[in-house]
Amino acid sequence: MMNSPDNNVVHHSARQVAIKIISNVLSQQGSLSTQLARFQQEVAPEHQALLKELCFGVCRHYPTLNSVALSLLNQPFEEKDIDLYAILLLGLYQLTHMNTPDHAAVNESVEACRLLKKDWATKLVNAVLRRYQRECDEIIDNLSAMPSVEYNMPKWLVKRFNKHWPDHLESIIEASNIHPPMCIRVNEDQVSRETYLESLSDKGIKADIGEYSTSAIYLRNAQNVMHLPGFMDGLCSVQDEAAQLSAHILNPEADEKILDACAAPGGKTGHLLEKAPSSQLTAVELEPWRLEKIESNLERLGYPVSLICADAGDLDAWWDGNTFDKVLLDVPCSATGVIRRNPDIKINRKPADINELVEIQKQIVDQVWKTLKAGGYMLYATCSLMPEENEQQVARFLGEHEDAMEVPLNTLNSSLELNWGEAVSHGRQLMPTINGHDGFYYCLIRKAD
Ligand SMILES: C[S@@+](CC[C@H](N)C(=O)[O-])C[C@H]1O[C@@H](n2cnc3c(N)ncnc32)[C@H](O)[C@@H]1O
């Protein structure tokens, strides 16, 4: 424990805080991103990158680390000792993937048991880590036939990906297991992509333009956003290239009434406003704490927006009866196209979640449809690779709504090339790609006049 010199905040080591975060993720007390947001201030600023590396690393490699750990333990830890399991996973991660000297990784893990006042576990943790240190190749070899180890992905997800996308299995897995590239969106309301690229180059930041979104730039090396020219003045935002396509597809225009029905953290809300600052945009979000994120994002970009905290599917709670010209419906989903950004999905997402999410999406899309004017357009979007949440959800919707008709994704923007992803029975599916965009799904639906 250390007192920081400036404000008397007590800082803990990155490992101690990582143990707390991983324990909470393992016991399903929240996602990795919410846990990191909650606890990262407990670590001194100079150690926060290490904290992230430890937490993201353990989640990203969890299927393999978990199989290794279980094979080395006579019996799994009880729920009350989930913190010890977190110590073990962190130790295994350091031994396998980090430059920490082996003896330091083992000693620090043992010391962490003491700090938790669980001295009884020191011998066990020491023995497991030392055995792994000595025999890691043999241990991994013996487990290599398990899908969770072969693919570093939960078995059920491997099966689903293989069932739905047999030709893409290897590339989905590979792209889902890597660090994603850092992609930014240039605020074309303020600056052209070419000019912004030059200002990046002036600062020595190497970057390449995205192939599909006219506002996308990939940074060759991830940067602290504060080093990006004009970030605080709203000249750019961090956003995946596939996610940027939503605003290009919906192509909002001045004075149009637009609904962003599942809006937080507001990435797409901001982009819609950059494209049409004088549109009348309403953003609805269920979670109050996530609504605050939209507020702070839009404050930085400098656009006013009407924010509503409500269940988008409960029209009585938020809708005044005035219809919208265009609706963006970026529904909650399994996020199976963005596992590399949310690797805790490998720990907490379960097969039953898919059916639950399909029901939630059904409720939202069926209700929100009523808020669209005749002749208006709704863009249905997910970051899922599961057809149940995507083309099958849309097929059901179209089958149950006579006034709904699928239209090509470039209907509202004739300069948008449809050279990304692949056409599926309804809409287009993008797979995650190694140096490029995330996995995404889009379908554009028009309401009859
Ligand atoms: C995929 S995220 C949206 C991402 C956002 N469009 C962006 O680009 O930043 C889905 C969001 O929907 C919210 N949500 C979930 N159920 C909802 C509901 N019934 N009504 C409104 N929002 C909901 C979630 O809290 C989450 O913030």
The ligand as a MOL file (V3000), in Angstrom:
LIG
                    3D

  0  0  0     0  0            999 V3000
M  V30 BEGIN CTAB
M  V30 COUNTS 27 29 0 0 0
M  V30 BEGIN ATOM
M  V30 1 C -24.8500 -2.3310 -27.8820 0
M  V30 2 S -25.0100 -1.1990 -26.6240 0 CHG=1
M  V30 3 C -25.2240 0.3030 -27.5040 0
M  V30 4 C -23.9490 0.9460 -27.9700 0
M  V30 5 C -24.1830 2.3660 -28.4670 0
M  V30 6 N -25.1660 2.4070 -29.5200 0
M  V30 7 C -22.9080 3.0170 -28.9540 0
M  V30 8 O -22.6330 3.0210 -30.1360 0
M  V30 9 O -22.1470 3.5370 -28.1330 0 CHG=-1
M  V30 10 C -26.6230 -1.4960 -26.0590 0
M  V30 11 C -27.0910 -0.5210 -25.0020 0
M  V30 12 O -28.4870 -0.7590 -24.8020 0
M  V30 13 C -28.7730 -0.5710 -23.4400 0
M  V30 14 N -30.0520 -1.2590 -23.1930 0
M  V30 15 C -30.2770 -2.5400 -22.8460 0
M  V30 16 N -31.5790 -2.7880 -22.7590 0
M  V30 17 C -32.2050 -1.6260 -23.0790 0
M  V30 18 C -33.5680 -1.2260 -23.1440 0
M  V30 19 N -34.5400 -2.0990 -22.8800 0
M  V30 20 N -33.8480 0.0480 -23.4800 0
M  V30 21 C -32.8640 0.9380 -23.7400 0
M  V30 22 N -31.5570 0.6160 -23.6690 0
M  V30 23 C -31.2350 -0.6440 -23.3530 0
M  V30 24 C -27.5710 -1.1530 -22.7450 0
M  V30 25 O -27.4730 -0.6740 -21.4060 0
M  V30 26 C -26.4440 -0.6820 -23.6440 0
M  V30 27 O -25.9620 0.5590 -23.1990 0
M  V30 END ATOM
M  V30 BEGIN BOND
M  V30 1 1 1 2
M  V30 2 1 2 3
M  V30 3 1 2 10
M  V30 4 1 3 4
M  V30 5 1 4 5
M  V30 6 1 5 6
M  V30 7 1 5 7
M  V30 8 2 7 8
M  V30 9 1 7 9
M  V30 10 1 10 11
M  V30 11 1 11 12
M  V30 12 1 11 26
M  V30 13 1 12 13
M  V30 14 1 13 14
M  V30 15 1 13 24
M  V30 16 1 14 15
M  V30 17 1 14 23
M  V30 18 2 15 16
M  V30 19 1 16 17
M  V30 20 1 17 18
M  V30 21 2 17 23
M  V30 22 1 18 19
M  V30 23 2 18 20
M  V30 24 1 20 21
M  V30 25 2 21 22
M  V30 26 1 22 23
M  V30 27 1 24 25
M  V30 28 1 24 26
M  V30 29 1 26 27
M  V30 END BOND
M  V30 END CTAB
M  END
